[in-house]
Every structure is written in structure tokens, then in C-alpha cells.
């Protein structure tokens, strides 16, 4: 402490008293030549001390009042300061008012630090004296200054807002499931019942016209949803959407939340694997057998909604057999693709085992030819004989049991109008062990 005050004394003596004394001494030397009252005053021992003290006090006051700046100003931005909006919420709707603004603080660094520590930044947009109008109102923000020595500047300093009369209407409510991926994959939602089917929506007339749906967001990310059963969920948030699926934040929904009863199910069934092939085997060879996990008929247990799974008839698997057949067998490990609506499968990969044999062929005559994709109000009839020959290729053990009833033949009439048309006969083939060849066409007459 002694060293600290001694250092201050030495600094004052060196930078204030000594320079002033030199000035006074020089002045005194000049005045001695002429003598007089001033010479007597300057010769008094206490005069220089009092004069130095007076000059030091004057310097302190000038610096403290910022007439002389020895400290450089700093600036800092306080971001995302909440805006308090004041208006008649029962009568009006305000559009265009920001929820947050930035404040730029300018001043001494220690003052800025103190202002940040206090943290009492309050910005208000007061619209209590404004009424609804077809034109925008230009309104300035008001704010409090917790440190008077700082300069405060808002970004933005004002805003243009629209004030509209608040109206209300009644809208129906549907539900939307969110976070379904967080639900146990063996569980599915069987039904959802909301505590209300209609709610009151408030806002400007133009905002209410944009509402396409009011949906209750049923969150399935809930630790209680662990097994099949009925669950009551409270505080289900209601959200308004426009016809593009965008959330409308400028409307008020009363009530803002609902209760919902969710029934979870664990529905499952077995779906067969359907093997399809691409590419061509070497000449003279055909696929003799396909085993899935060493089974001729293999099915996967799938879980999901009963309605969605009902549309899943098989799980397709496609393998490339191009250039195969020289060897007697080939094995694959295939990853299964989860069909739409399926939440969980008992197996995600399967092993396929193919064997090959010498290709044989036989001809089967068919007459039942279907005519799908015919335009509305039109009829189609085959002109002449409907019998055609179909060549079946495969190993002998496979094709020997094929007859006309096993072949699904059709002609695609998409886009064809009234008149006679020569069309190609096609075979709907879901058996990878057989190849069908049709070389003939038939004439179809389309009438209105």
C-alpha cells in the first residue's frame, strides 16, 4: 500500500508539480527584472502547492465530464432482446411486429460490461393508442436505459405494423401423428380419439381465410407408450396449416390444446418373398429351383397398421442372373426393402440358393385373353379366333405341369379408341423359373 501511494506521489510530482514549477520559475525569473507584487506572491512557499492542486482538480473534472477523453469508446451488440407488445388483444390482431430486436451499446468498456451484467434490457412496442386500419402504422420502439453513460441504439428502431380487427370462426379438428419413428417398431396406432372435434379460431379475416386444417399434433415420443393398449394424452398441441402445409402463426386457437385417447396395437402377419430376376442365362440353361433360406416357400413376419399391411401382398427381391447357368448353383445374400406401411420385419436379409438345369420348351394353346385398361364407356371384342400358342421355356420338371389355366395373357388397350386395332399379346409372369414367348398378335375391335 505504501509503495502504491508513493508511486502516485512520484507521478504527480514528476508530471504535474515539476512542470508547473518550471513554468512558474521561468515566469518569476522574467518578473524579477521588473520586481513588483507578483514576485512577492510567487516567492511564498505554499503558493506552488496550492496552484498545482487547483490545476489537478481542474484536469480531473474535465476528464470526468468527458470534455477530455482519455479512454476510447467501445461498441457491442446485444442480440435477440425480446419485444413486449402492448395492444388490445381482444379487439385487434397485429401483423408485422418482430418478437426480438438488437441493441447496440456504445460507451466505455466498463460501462458496457456493467450493463451486460445487469441484463435489464426491456424493449416495448406500445400500440395501445392505435386502431385498426387498412394502411400500416409506423411505430417506434421504447426502451429503458440501465446505464446513463451509455448510448443505446435499436436495430430496427421502428417497425411498420398492420392492425386489423379480430374475428372468430369454428373449425373442425383432425389429428397428425408425429415422432412415429420413436414408437416401438412392433407397435402401431390403431385409433386416435380427440376430446373435441371443433375449436374456435380467432384472427384477422384474411388470416382465417388461409386456414386449410386445424390439426392436433399427437406426439408418440412418450415413455409411457411401451405396449399395446389404450393411453390418455393431455396437452396435445393444436396447429393451424394453410393449403401448402405451412404453419400459420398469426391465428389464435381456443383452446390451444386438447386431450387424446390413443389405442396402440401390435398387428402382424406373414408376407411371402417374391423373387424376380434380371438378365439372361447362358444359352440352353434355365433356373431349376430357388430356395429362400433353404425353403421353397419362405415368409417374413411383418408388423404395422392392419389397414396398411393389408395392401402388402409380397416382399419383392430382384437378383441379376446375367451370364449364369454354366455352374450348377449360385447363392446370394439379399437385403430386404421394407414395404410401405410395414414398421418392423422379422428378417432384414435372406439367403437365396439357385440351381440350374438344361432348358426345355413346350407349346401351350390358350384362348382366355384379358383386355385391361379400356377407356370408360367402351367395350372390346377379339376379331376372329382368340386362340394363340405360347412357348414355355424352363427345365422339364417345371414346364411339364404348366397348362392353359396357369398362363395369364392380356392385351394392353391404354389410349386406344373406337375401331379395330392390332395389338400384342403379353404374359403376366411372376414365376422366375419359366420364360413365356408369344410370337402372334390379335385384332381387337373397340366399340362405344
C-alpha positions in Angstrom: 0.0 0.0 0.0 2.9 2.4 0.9 4.5 1.7 -2.5 1.2 2.3 -4.3 0.7 5.8 -2.8 4.4 6.6 -3.1 4.1 5.8 -6.8 1.1 8.1 -7.2 3.0 10.9 -5.4 6.0 10.4 -7.6 3.8 10.5 -10.7 2.1 13.8 -9.6 5.4 15.3 -8.7 7.0 14.3 -12.0 4.2 15.1 -14.4 2.4 18.0 -12.7 4.3 19.8 -9.9 7.8 19.8 -11.6 6.5 21.1 -15.0 4.4 23.7 -13.3 7.2 24.7 -11.1 9.5 25.2 -14.1 6.9 27.4 -15.8 6.5 29.5 -12.6 10.2 29.7 -12.1 10.7 30.9 -15.6 7.9 33.4 -15.2 9.4 34.5 -11.9 12.8 35.0 -13.4 11.3 37.3 -16.0 9.4 39.2 -13.5 12.4 39.7 -11.1 13.9 42.0 -13.6 11.0 44.3 -13.0 10.1 43.4 -9.4 6.6 44.0 -8.0 3.7 42.3 -6.1 3.6 39.2 -8.3 7.2 38.5 -7.4 6.3 38.5 -3.7 3.4 36.1 -4.2 5.4 33.6 -6.2 8.0 33.6 -3.6 5.7 32.2 -1.0 6.5 28.5 -0.3 2.9 27.3 -0.3 1.7 29.0 -3.4 3.1 26.4 -5.9 1.5 23.6 -3.9 -2.0 25.2 -3.9 -1.7 26.1 -7.6 -0.7 22.5 -8.5 -3.7 21.2 -6.5 -6.1 23.5 -8.2 -4.8 22.6 -11.7 -5.0 18.8 -10.9 -8.7 19.2 -9.7 -9.5 21.1 -12.9 -8.0 18.3 -15.0 -9.9 15.7 -13.1 -13.2 17.5 -13.7 -12.6 17.9 -17.4 -11.8 14.2 -17.8 -14.7 13.0 -15.7 -17.2 15.2 -17.6 -15.8 13.8 -20.8 -14.7 17.2 -22.0 -11.3 15.5 -22.4 -11.4 11.8 -23.5 -8.6 9.6 -22.4 -10.5 6.4 -22.8 -11.6 5.1 -26.3 -15.3 4.2 -26.7 -16.3 0.7 -27.4 -19.5 -0.8 -29.1 -21.2 -4.1 -28.6 -24.4 -5.6 -29.9 -26.9 -7.3 -27.6 -28.9 -9.7 -29.9 -32.3 -11.2 -29.6 -33.8 -8.8 -27.0 -37.5 -9.8 -26.5 -40.1 -7.2 -27.5 -43.1 -6.6 -25.2 -46.1 -5.9 -27.4 -48.9 -3.8 -25.9 -52.3 -3.7 -27.6 -55.9 -4.6 -27.1 -55.6 -8.4 -27.7 -59.4 -8.9 -27.5 -60.2 -6.5 -30.3 -57.3 -6.4 -32.7 -54.7 -8.5 -34.5 -51.2 -7.1 -35.1 -49.2 -8.3 -38.1 -45.5 -7.4 -38.8 -44.3 -6.9 -35.2 -41.0 -8.6 -34.6 -40.6 -10.7 -31.5 -36.9 -9.7 -31.0 -34.6 -6.8 -31.7 -30.9 -6.0 -31.3 -29.5 -3.2 -29.1 -26.2 -1.5 -29.9 -24.4 -0.2 -26.8 -21.7 2.4 -27.3 -19.5 3.8 -24.4 -16.7 2.9 -22.1 -15.9 -0.7 -21.8 -16.5 -0.9 -18.1 -20.0 0.7 -18.5 -20.8 -1.9 -21.3 -19.7 -4.7 -19.0 -21.8 -3.4 -16.2 -24.9 -3.1 -18.5 -24.5 -6.7 -19.6 -24.2 -7.9 -16.0 -27.4 -6.1 -15.0 -29.1 -7.6 -18.0 -32.2 -5.5 -17.6 -32.9 -4.8 -21.3 -36.6 -4.0 -21.9 -38.0 -3.1 -25.3 -41.6 -2.2 -25.7 -43.8 -1.7 -28.8 -46.8 0.3 -27.4 -49.9 0.1 -29.7 -52.5 1.0 -27.1 -53.4 4.3 -28.8 -53.7 2.7 -32.3 -56.8 1.3 -34.0 -57.5 -1.0 -37.0 -56.6 0.5 -40.4 -56.1 -0.6 -44.0 -52.7 1.1 -44.0 -49.6 0.3 -42.0 -48.6 2.2 -38.9 -45.1 3.4 -38.4 -44.3 2.8 -34.7 -41.0 3.4 -32.8 -39.8 1.1 -30.0 -39.4 2.4 -26.5 -36.7 1.1 -24.2 -35.2 1.6 -20.7 -31.5 2.6 -20.1 -29.9 0.9 -17.2 -26.6 2.8 -17.6 -27.0 6.5 -18.3 -23.4 6.9 -19.6 -24.0 4.5 -22.5 -25.5 5.3 -25.9 -28.3 2.9 -26.8 -29.4 2.3 -30.4 -32.1 -0.2 -31.5 -31.9 -2.2 -34.7 -34.5 -1.7 -36.1 -35.5 1.5 -34.3 -39.1 1.4 -35.7 -41.4 -1.0 -37.5 -44.4 -0.9 -39.8 -47.3 -2.9 -38.5 -50.8 -3.7 -39.7 -53.6 -3.6 -37.1 -56.7 -5.5 -38.1 -60.0 -6.2 -36.4 -60.1 -9.7 -34.7 -62.8 -12.1 -35.9 -63.6 -15.7 -35.0 -64.9 -18.8 -36.6 -65.4 -22.5 -35.7 -63.2 -25.1 -37.4 -63.1 -28.9 -37.3 -60.0 -30.7 -35.9 -58.2 -33.7 -37.2 -55.0 -35.3 -35.8 -51.5 -35.8 -37.1 -49.0 -38.3 -35.6 -45.5 -37.0 -35.0 -42.3 -38.8 -34.0 -43.7 -42.2 -35.2 -40.1 -43.4 -35.6 -39.7 -43.1 -31.8 -42.5 -45.6 -31.2 -41.6 -49.3 -30.8 -41.4 -50.7 -34.3 -43.7 -53.6 -33.3 -46.4 -51.2 -32.2 -48.8 -49.3 -34.5 -51.6 -46.7 -33.8 -55.0 -48.4 -34.2 -57.1 -45.3 -33.5 -57.0 -41.8 -32.0 -59.9 -40.1 -30.4 -59.8 -36.3 -29.6 -61.6 -34.7 -26.7 -63.1 -32.1 -29.1 -64.0 -32.3 -32.8 -64.3 -28.5 -33.2 -62.4 -25.4 -31.9 -62.8 -21.6 -32.1 -60.2 -19.9 -34.3 -59.5 -16.1 -33.9 -57.5 -13.7 -36.1 -57.9 -11.3 -38.9 -60.4 -12.1 -41.6 -57.6 -12.6 -44.2 -55.7 -14.9 -41.9 -58.8 -17.1 -41.2 -59.4 -17.5 -44.9 -55.9 -19.1 -45.3 -56.7 -21.9 -42.8 -56.9 -25.3 -44.5 -56.6 -27.6 -41.5 -56.5 -27.5 -37.7 -54.5 -30.5 -36.5 -53.8 -31.9 -33.1 -50.2 -33.0 -33.0 -50.2 -36.4 -31.2 -46.6 -36.9 -30.1 -45.6 -40.6 -30.0 -42.3 -39.8 -28.4 -43.7 -40.7 -25.0 -42.0 -43.1 -22.5 -45.4 -44.4 -21.4 -46.2 -45.9 -24.9 -44.4 -49.2 -24.4 -47.0 -51.8 -25.3 -50.4 -52.4 -26.9 -53.3 -50.8 -25.1 -55.2 -47.5 -24.5 -53.5 -44.3 -23.4 -54.8 -40.9 -22.5 -52.6 -38.0 -23.6 -53.0 -34.4 -22.2 -51.9 -31.1 -23.6 -51.9 -32.2 -27.2 -50.9 -29.0 -29.2 -53.2 -27.6 -31.9 -51.7 -26.1 -35.0 -53.2 -24.3 -38.0 -52.0 -25.0 -41.5 -52.6 -23.4 -44.9 -53.2 -25.4 -48.1 -49.4 -25.6 -48.7 -48.7 -27.2 -45.3 -47.2 -24.1 -43.8 -47.9 -23.4 -40.1 -50.0 -20.2 -39.6 -48.7 -18.3 -36.5 -50.9 -15.3 -36.8 -54.1 -17.1 -35.6 -55.3 -17.9 -32.1 -56.9 -21.3 -31.4 -59.2 -21.7 -28.4 -58.5 -23.9 -26.6 -54.8 -24.2 -27.6 -54.5 -27.8 -26.5 -56.7 -30.9 -26.3 -56.7 -34.4 -24.8 -56.5 -37.5 -26.9 -57.0 -41.2 -26.4 -54.5 -43.3 -28.3 -55.0 -47.0 -28.8 -51.9 -48.9 -29.8 -51.9 -52.3 -31.4 -49.3 -54.9 -32.3 -50.7 -56.3 -35.5 -48.6 -58.7 -37.5 -48.9 -61.1 -40.4 -46.7 -63.3 -42.7 -45.8 -62.0 -46.2 -44.1 -64.2 -48.8 -40.9 -63.4 -50.5 -41.3 -62.8 -54.3 -38.1 -63.4 -56.3 -37.6 -61.6 -59.6 -34.7 -61.9 -62.0 -33.0 -59.6 -64.4 -30.5 -60.5 -67.2 -30.2 -63.7 -69.3 -28.7 -67.1 -68.5 -26.2 -68.7 -70.8 -27.9 -70.4 -73.9 -29.6 -73.6 -73.2 -29.9 -73.1 -69.4 -32.8 -72.3 -67.1 -33.3 -71.9 -63.4 -34.4 -75.2 -61.9 -35.1 -74.1 -58.3 -35.0 -71.1 -56.0 -34.7 -71.6 -52.2 -35.1 -68.8 -49.8 -33.3 -69.6 -46.5 -33.4 -73.2 -47.8 -37.2 -73.2 -48.1 -39.3 -73.2 -51.3 -41.9 -71.0 -49.7 -40.5 -68.5 -47.2 -42.5 -65.8 -45.5 -41.4 -62.8 -43.3 -43.4 -61.7 -40.3 -44.2 -58.0 -40.6 -45.7 -55.5 -38.1 -47.7 -52.4 -38.7 -51.1 -51.0 -39.2 -53.7 -53.6 -40.2 -55.1 -51.4 -42.9 -51.7 -50.6 -44.5 -50.4 -54.2 -44.2 -53.5 -55.5 -46.0 -52.2 -53.8 -49.2 -48.8 -55.6 -48.9 -49.1 -58.9 -50.9 -45.4 -59.8 -51.1 -41.9 -58.5 -50.4 -40.1 -58.3 -53.8 -36.4 -59.3 -54.2 -34.6 -58.8 -57.5 -31.4 -60.6 -58.4 -29.2 -60.4 -61.5 -28.6 -63.8 -63.3 -27.0 -62.4 -66.4 -24.4 -64.9 -67.7 -25.1 -67.6 -65.1 -26.0 -71.2 -65.7 -22.6 -72.7 -66.5 -22.3 -73.7 -62.9 -24.8 -75.9 -61.2 -25.7 -73.5 -58.4 -25.4 -69.9 -57.2 -26.1 -68.3 -53.8 -26.9 -64.7 -52.8 -27.3 -62.7 -49.6 -30.0 -60.1 -50.2 -31.2 -57.1 -48.1 -34.9 -56.8 -47.9 -36.6 -53.5 -48.6 -39.3 -52.6 -46.1 -42.6 -52.1 -47.9 -44.7 -49.0 -47.3 -46.8 -49.4 -44.2 -44.5 -52.0 -42.6 -42.9 -50.8 -39.4 -40.9 -54.0 -38.4 -39.9 -57.2 -40.2 -38.7 -60.4 -38.5 -35.9 -60.6 -41.1 -33.9 -57.9 -42.9 -31.8 -60.2 -45.1 -32.3 -63.6 -46.7 -30.1 -66.2 -48.4 -31.1 -67.2 -51.9 -29.9 -70.5 -53.4 -30.4 -71.0 -57.2 -29.8 -74.3 -59.1 -29.7 -74.5 -62.9 -30.6 -77.2 -65.5 -30.9 -77.8 -69.2 -33.6 -75.7 -70.8 -36.6 -77.5 -72.4 -39.7 -76.0 -74.0 -43.3 -76.9 -74.8 -46.2 -75.1 -76.6 -49.5 -74.4 -74.8 -52.6 -73.1 -76.7 -54.6 -70.5 -74.8 -57.9 -68.7 -75.6 -58.6 -66.7 -72.5 -57.1 -63.2 -73.2 -58.0 -60.3 -70.9 -58.4 -56.7 -72.1 -57.4 -54.3 -69.3 -57.0 -50.5 -69.3 -60.0 -50.0 -71.6 -61.5 -46.5 -71.6 -64.8 -45.8 -69.9 -68.0 -46.5 -71.8 -66.0 -48.7 -74.3 -66.2 -52.4 -75.0 -63.6 -54.6 -76.6 -64.0 -57.8 -78.6 -61.4 -60.1 -80.3 -62.0 -60.3 -84.0 -61.5 -63.8 -85.4 -60.0 -66.7 -83.4 -58.8 -65.9 -79.9 -56.6 -68.9 -79.7 -52.8 -68.4 -79.7 -49.8 -70.5 -79.0 -47.5 -69.7 -76.1 -44.0 -71.2 -75.9 -43.0 -72.1 -72.3 -39.2 -72.5 -71.5 -37.7 -74.0 -68.4 -36.3 -77.2 -67.0 -38.5 -80.2 -67.8 -39.6 -80.7 -64.1 -41.1 -77.2 -64.1 -42.8 -76.8 -67.5 -44.3 -80.3 -67.7 -47.1 -79.3 -65.3 -48.0 -76.0 -67.0 -51.4 -75.8 -68.7 -53.5 -73.0 -70.2 -55.1 -72.1 -66.8 -51.6 -71.2 -65.5 -50.9 -68.6 -68.1 -52.3 -65.1 -67.6 -52.4 -63.5 -71.1 -53.6 -59.9 -71.8 -53.6 -57.1 -74.3 -52.9 -53.5 -73.1 -55.6 -51.2 -74.5 -54.3 -48.0 -72.9 -55.1 -45.0 -75.0 -56.9 -46.9 -77.8 -60.2 -45.6 -79.1 -63.1 -46.9 -81.2 -62.0 -49.0 -84.1 -60.0 -52.1 -85.0 -56.5 -52.4 -83.5 -53.8 -55.0 -84.0 -52.3 -55.5 -80.5 -49.5 -57.6 -79.0 -50.4 -60.3 -76.5 -48.4 -60.2 -73.3 -48.0 -62.6 -70.4 -48.2 -61.6 -66.8 -45.4 -63.8 -65.4 -44.5 -63.9 -61.7 -42.7 -67.3 -61.9 -38.9 -66.7 -62.3 -38.4 -70.4 -63.3 -40.4 -70.1 -66.6 -40.0 -67.9 -69.7 -43.0 -67.3 -71.9 -42.7 -66.4 -75.6 -45.7 -65.2 -77.7 -45.0 -64.5 -81.4 -48.5 -63.6 -82.6 -50.8 -60.6 -82.3 -54.6 -60.4 -82.3 -57.1 -57.9 -83.7 -59.3 -56.2 -81.1 -62.4 -54.2 -82.0 -63.3 -51.4 -79.6 -66.9 -50.0 -79.7 -68.6 -47.3 -77.7 
